[in-house]
Amino acid sequence: MKKIPLFGIFIAVVFIILGINLISKEDEFTVIVGYATIIFFSGLIIFAIIKLLSNRNKT
């Protein structure tokens, strides 16, 4: 199994945690950026997991 996709998933999880911290701030723009970060990186994780599972099923 490749280590690079798992490292990418780990980086995405770190950015999701950063987005959660941004949501807790009081500034409206920061909250919007936090939600956008969570949505983007959650989608990235979903696509990476689908790719990993589909590659695993082909072999």
N, C-alpha and C positions, 0 to 999 in steps of 0.2 A: 504494500500500500504506500502511496506517495505521502510524503510529509508536508509538502508545500500547500495542498488544499486545506489540511488541518491547521496549518499555521495561519492561513488566510481566514479561516473560520474563527480562530482565536482573536485575530486582529479585529474582525467585525464585532465580536462579543465585547471587546474593550470599547469600541466606539458606541455600542448600544448603552453600555454603562455610562459613558460620557454624556450621551443624550439624555439619560435619566437624570443625571446631575444638572444638566442645563434646564430641564423642565422645572426643577425645584427652585430656580431663580425667579425673581419678581419681574424682571424686564420682559415685556411682551415679545420683542423680537428674539430674545434668547430662548424663550419657550417654543416659538415656532421653529427655530433652528433645531432645537432638541427633538421635537416630534419628527421633523424631516429626516434627521439623522437616524432615529430609531426605525422609521419606515424603510429608508433606503437600505440600511445594513441588515434589517430583518429579511428583506427580499433577497439580498445577496446571500445570506446564510441558507435560505430555502433553496435557491438555485444551486448552490454548492453541494448541499446534501443530496439533492436530486441527481446531480451529475455523479457524485461519488457512488450512490446506490445503483444508478444505471450502468456505470462502468463495472461495478462489482458483479452485476447480474450477467453481463456479456461474457465474462471470463469463466 
